[in-house]
Amino acid sequence: MNLLGDVFPSMNNSFTESASVPTENHSKQKEAFDDLFSECNEALYDGCQSFSKLSFMLKLYHIKCLSRISDRGMSMIIDLLKEAFGHAKLPGSFNDMKKIIRKLGFTYETIHVCPNDCMLYWGNDASRDTCKVCESSRWKTSTTSTTADDMVDKKKKKKKQPTAKILRYFPLKPRLQRFFMSSKSAEYMRWHDSSENKDGKLRHPRDGKAWKTFNQQFPEFASDPRNVRLRLATDGFNPFGSMSTNYSVWPVLLVPYNFPPWMSMKETSMILSMVIPGKHMPGNDIDIYLQPLIQELKELWSDGVPTFDASLKEIFNMCAVLLWTISDFPGLGNLSGWNIHTGLACPSCNYDATKLRLHHGKKNCFMGHRRFLPQNHSFRKDKHHFDGFIETREAPITPSGTVIPQKIQDVDVTLGKKVDSTGKKRHRQEAGKSQWRKSSIFFELPYWKHLLLRHNLDLMHIEKNAFDNLIFTLLDDKGKSKDNLSARKDLQELGIRKELWSDENGRYLPACFTMTTHEKDRFLNILKSVKVPNGYSSNISSCVDINQRKIVGLKSHDCHILMGQLLSIAIRNVLPREVSFVITELCYFFRDISTKVLDIEDVDKLQDHIALTLCHLEMVFPLSFFTVMVHLTIRLTEEVKLGGPVQFRWMYPIER
């Protein structure tokens, strides 16, 4: 089994003959590859045909990573193998094995960070000992007293002193170059240009308007199909596997879109760019950590990097572009700088949204979906079933990237956190004082303002939140239902939906969408009896609690399956017709927009469908039901036309 041959099938002696160019970078690569070839061609032992010395070490190291074996444990295994198989050409120690594997080029850089997320000790600031913003020490503070001997040898002490915070950055250029060092993957990197299936339907991001418009604006970049197009994704996770542990690490991943659909979103195609340390999320200060990546992306755009194409046996200058980012909605606010905690949370509606703060519910409400209907639609004049006003406004238009820099040029924010008198870290600019919280670092990229789609809305989280709002409200789950006394008081204060008002004693009649005890039992028994193929979803029936009449423990993908396939069936003969009809409409929308192949005309119909569906929801559910995540569903079809199918722009592959 030759793992190196599987990864680099075209790397042989002909590479050194046909790809000789008088560049320093290439000579270093050639020297490293020569060392790897010598290890690759050396059999593990005389007569062994299954493993070379290098392939065996790679397989052993792969097992270590998958099984989470410690370095000490791996050293003991190597010692045991050497003792049992003295004739095998095994490394002297685990450290020797790592030195050989490092020649593959997948190393990372450690960059020191201010503990308050103010700056990186990187570039011109690499030699500093204190933060230039908050003046915090670069090193962990020691509680022991400083002796005279320690003061004498200060440099020696610095080397031993632990760093307060470390960013681990994985350089992008060598990882992109690796895609072209295999003849198979190099051919796939040109798939987006060479594929013959171009019937106008949306199958891949290349079929979207954003990709095509970028090609027209930058024809020099588009002239070489080997130039790489990337997306950036980030999210927080708990590395300790326990949700009760207060710790959050933020990996930043890059995904190349050059690959065909069956390869693009695979785990093997993803590139780990950096690991932002915890214990708390970076929040608005994530731009501090993104500086090395943005610097490298600017170099890949302006200068490129010489790269060997194994399929064509030639060296070319590879460039790269970041098309957009994808994250959950709070992450979108951190990356874009748009404040998502106000009544103007929708980044697409922007300043043209309508603010509505519920007095009793103490939440922002996002209504007014009649704006997205045709001007002659009868719902626009219906005051009784909506907010009491006639709707005459046009649908809000998403601002272009050339307009945003003009709005944020006066935003002056110092990134980082300040420590107050109690020792707590707080953002230097509180969320609510300004709609733009910063000027995003992505606008340093020369092409960023020309992109039609910069920050994607994640269908996975939107669908999960919409499902939770529905289920908890239908089951009247105390604490999670959107229908409660505060919601009824808000309706009464606004003077709408009189049938749902509460009396002076705070009592109110059940709404048409609230299930009775008998209806809950019927509904939950249907879900309890659900059986799906292995791997289709988790065991949904185990999440149904018949005794307490609740649904608990559903994952995001379970909600996707229920919303798209099962919920419309389960409620068909349980709820009144006017309620089950509108819920079924919403289910059909999420099912249809998740299709792998879409026609532009069908997407336009989906836009009309969801606008009417949200208006029907406004006629049934209280105002508190319409959180920003429910409102964002109306913006999903617009992004499909720009970026292609949602399978390339959601968080399922990242969170898995």
Secondary structure as GFF3:
##gff-version 3
##sequence-region A 1 656
A	DSSP	alpha_helix	3	7	.	.	.	ID=ss1
A	DSSP	alpha_helix	13	18	.	.	.	ID=ss2
A	DSSP	alpha_helix	24	41	.	.	.	ID=ss3
A	DSSP	alpha_helix	53	67	.	.	.	ID=ss4
A	DSSP	alpha_helix	71	84	.	.	.	ID=ss5
A	DSSP	alpha_helix	94	101	.	.	.	ID=ss6
A	DSSP	three_ten_helix	102	104	.	.	.	ID=ss7
A	DSSP	beta_strand	109	113	.	.	.	ID=ss8
A	DSSP	beta_strand	120	121	.	.	.	ID=ss9
A	DSSP	three_ten_helix	123	125	.	.	.	ID=ss10
A	DSSP	alpha_helix	148	152	.	.	.	ID=ss11
A	DSSP	alpha_helix	154	160	.	.	.	ID=ss12
A	DSSP	beta_strand	166	169	.	.	.	ID=ss13
A	DSSP	alpha_helix	173	179	.	.	.	ID=ss14
A	DSSP	alpha_helix	183	188	.	.	.	ID=ss15
A	DSSP	alpha_helix	191	194	.	.	.	ID=ss16
A	DSSP	three_ten_helix	205	207	.	.	.	ID=ss17
A	DSSP	alpha_helix	209	217	.	.	.	ID=ss18
A	DSSP	alpha_helix	219	222	.	.	.	ID=ss19
A	DSSP	beta_strand	228	234	.	.	.	ID=ss20
A	DSSP	beta_strand	250	256	.	.	.	ID=ss21
A	DSSP	alpha_helix	261	264	.	.	.	ID=ss22
A	DSSP	three_ten_helix	267	269	.	.	.	ID=ss23
A	DSSP	beta_strand	271	276	.	.	.	ID=ss24
A	DSSP	three_ten_helix	283	285	.	.	.	ID=ss25
A	DSSP	alpha_helix	286	302	.	.	.	ID=ss26
A	DSSP	beta_strand	305	309	.	.	.	ID=ss27
A	DSSP	beta_strand	314	318	.	.	.	ID=ss28
A	DSSP	beta_strand	320	326	.	.	.	ID=ss29
A	DSSP	alpha_helix	329	336	.	.	.	ID=ss30
A	DSSP	three_ten_helix	350	352	.	.	.	ID=ss31
A	DSSP	three_ten_helix	369	372	.	.	.	ID=ss32
A	DSSP	three_ten_helix	378	381	.	.	.	ID=ss33
A	DSSP	alpha_helix	404	408	.	.	.	ID=ss34
A	DSSP	beta_strand	417	419	.	.	.	ID=ss35
A	DSSP	beta_strand	425	427	.	.	.	ID=ss36
A	DSSP	three_ten_helix	441	444	.	.	.	ID=ss37
A	DSSP	three_ten_helix	448	450	.	.	.	ID=ss38
A	DSSP	beta_strand	455	456	.	.	.	ID=ss39
A	DSSP	alpha_helix	459	474	.	.	.	ID=ss40
A	DSSP	alpha_helix	485	494	.	.	.	ID=ss41
A	DSSP	three_ten_helix	498	500	.	.	.	ID=ss42
A	DSSP	alpha_helix	517	528	.	.	.	ID=ss43
A	DSSP	three_ten_helix	540	543	.	.	.	ID=ss44
A	DSSP	beta_strand	544	545	.	.	.	ID=ss45
A	DSSP	beta_strand	550	551	.	.	.	ID=ss46
A	DSSP	alpha_helix	556	561	.	.	.	ID=ss47
A	DSSP	pi_helix	562	566	.	.	.	ID=ss48
A	DSSP	alpha_helix	567	570	.	.	.	ID=ss49
A	DSSP	alpha_helix	577	593	.	.	.	ID=ss50
A	DSSP	alpha_helix	600	620	.	.	.	ID=ss51
A	DSSP	three_ten_helix	623	625	.	.	.	ID=ss52
A	DSSP	alpha_helix	628	631	.	.	.	ID=ss53
A	DSSP	three_ten_helix	632	635	.	.	.	ID=ss54
A	DSSP	alpha_helix	636	643	.	.	.	ID=ss55
A	DSSP	three_ten_helix	646	648	.	.	.	ID=ss56
A	DSSP	alpha_helix	652	655	.	.	.	ID=ss57
###
